[in-house]
Amino acid sequence: MTKPFGVGELLARLRAALRRTAQTASEPVFTSGKLKVDLARRLVTMSGREVQLTPNEYELLRVLVTHAGKVLTHRHLLREVWGAEYGEEFHMLHVNISNLRRKIESDPARPKFIITEPGVGYRLRTD
C-alpha cells in the first residue's frame, strides 16, 4: 500500500484479505454417497476413482456443489459457468448436464446426484 492512505482504504483492504482467506479455508471436500469433490484440489472421485471432467463440466459441478441442496435456475447456471452472454443457451446447459451425469451417475437415466427440477433448473442432492 502506498502512502498516504486513509483508514477507510486500510479497513477495506483488510476486509478483502479476510474474505479471501475465509474462502480458501472454507473450500471443503463435498461428499455425497460415492461422489467426492475436493474444491481446493479440483479433484472429483466416484467410488475412489478419479473422474476426468472438462473445464466446463467441472465449473458446472463446482457451482452445484457450492449451492448443494438448493435449486439453481438454468439462467443462473449459464451465467455462473459461461457468462452473461450465454444466458439463453439452454441446450448447451442440458448437453453439459447430460455429459456430467454420464460421468458421475451410476445410472444417468435415474440420477441420484444431479436432480432436474422441471421448468426451473437443477439441484445437487446432499445426503
Salt bridges, closest charged atoms under 4 A:
GLU9 OE2 - ARG13 NH2 3.04
ASP38 OD2 - ARG41 NH1 3.54
GLU57 OE1 - LYS103 NZ 2.69
GLU59 OE2 - ARG42 NH1 3.56
GLU59 OE1 - ARG62 NE 2.97
GLU88 OE2 - ARG75 NE 3.02
ASP107 OD2 - ARG110 NH1 2.91
GLU117 OE2 - ARG123 NE 2.88
